[in-house]
Amino acid sequence: MLSANPAACRLLERSEDDIISVGRNGVINTEDPRLPGML
């Protein structure tokens, strides 16, 4: 992840730097069976 917009930061309650450092797998539960329907 290269950046995160302010709405994503508010939604996830994380800073942009935190979101960037943990990456997609740090903010999305890839084991959630509902994930394909949300993408």
C-alpha positions as CSV (number, residue, x, y, z in Angstrom):
1,M,0.0,0.0,0.0
2,L,1.4,3.4,-1.0
3,S,-1.1,5.7,0.7
4,A,-4.4,5.9,2.5
5,N,-7.0,8.6,2.2
6,P,-8.4,10.4,5.2
7,A,-11.7,8.6,5.1
8,A,-9.9,5.2,5.2
9,C,-7.9,6.4,8.2
10,R,-11.0,7.5,10.1
11,L,-12.9,4.2,9.1
12,L,-10.0,2.0,10.3
13,E,-9.1,4.3,13.2
14,R,-5.5,4.3,12.2
15,S,-3.0,6.8,10.9
16,E,-1.9,6.8,7.3
17,D,1.6,5.7,8.3
18,D,0.2,2.8,10.3
19,I,-2.0,1.6,7.4
20,I,1.0,1.8,5.0
21,S,3.3,-0.1,7.4
22,V,0.9,-3.0,8.0
23,G,-0.2,-3.3,4.4
24,R,-3.4,-4.8,3.1
25,N,-3.2,-7.9,5.1
26,G,-2.9,-5.8,8.3
27,V,-6.2,-4.1,7.7
28,I,-8.2,-6.8,5.9
29,N,-9.0,-10.2,7.3
30,T,-8.2,-12.4,4.3
31,E,-9.8,-15.4,6.1
32,D,-13.2,-13.7,6.2
33,P,-15.6,-15.7,3.9
34,R,-17.4,-12.5,3.1
35,L,-14.4,-10.9,1.6
36,P,-14.9,-11.9,-2.1
37,G,-18.4,-10.4,-2.0
38,M,-17.0,-7.1,-0.6
39,L,-14.3,-6.7,-3.3
